[in-house]
């Protein structure tokens, strides 16, 4: 009975720790640092095949499940229970896409070579519209357009995508495919930038060289450590003279928060930007880890894997054509919302951040919702 009371007491204290801000710092999925409640130190709570272990005396000498382990378990469960924002495909129209009125009626059928489209009339605002949201006046079907985008961002060249579509009986030029990509990337980007991902408190930053019109440039990227969500990016002329403050500012704008831990390599540009954007005399303070090793917890393997993704895409294109190309924005969108990752148990980074795209074709779901938002502005 006494042991049960002690366990309940530790569990309650662990819950209190988990509910307080900045008491638990995530190092990786199996390692956490929990602040001591009696002094200024902190205890490492790690997980192995036998379960959670803690460095505190209560766990080491008494072999009991301490309050720090309870706190980590509560913290992990709280993150898993974060409300998921679902973006669903628009299959049936019950309200006007322009004004939101439910006073709509069927107003004829539009016939084309791909099938019939029902036309609706809103009696409140007088607009006509169809369920073909986002693909109005497009000669190709939504399935063809989104298939082309999927092929392109998985690594095929524009001309290879063109050859594939010809096998499906669709005659289209590689220039038209590029126009599709530019149009829909811009549409989805404007829509998704208003949705805040639930990223963790640990971010990683890294840079890789890319070719733009044959000239060497550098892509600076910011990624969430836990969910692998690509938070922000910018293209720089130089590696060592670049001011990385804008990258961090874009990250804060995209997520609505600043990180508690920032992991980078030893590039001085990161530390200079960190001091100007994140350093403060007040608690909580953002910690900057800039001593990356090849082994152990201080590695940058996740960013190197990410860099490989971008490099594979760039090789197919034989370099980029301009600095502000929508291709990089499109690949960022593809990485976050479409591509599933083995390291996330088959989820997309967006799903790991609490944003779930429903429907068999996620491209169509995103385009429909983006177009609906645009029409109602």
Protein Blocks (a to p, Z undefined) as FASTA:
>chain_A
ZZmmmmmmmmmmmmmmmmpghkbccfblmbccdddfkbmbdcdddddfkoccdfbfklmm
nopacfklmmmmmmmmmmmmpccddddddfbdcbdfklopabbcdebjaddfkbccdddd
dfknopacdfkehiaoiabdfklmmmmmmmmmnopafklmmmmmmmnopacdfklmmmmm
mmmmmmmmmmmmmpccdddfbdcdddddddeehiacdddddddfklopafbdcddfbfkl
pcfklmmmmmmmmnopacfbdcddfbfklmmmmmmmmgcfbdcdddddfbdcfehjkbck
lmmmmmmmmmmmmmmnnpafbfklcklmmmmmmmmmmmccfklnopafklmnopacedjb
lmlmmmmmmmmmmmmZZ
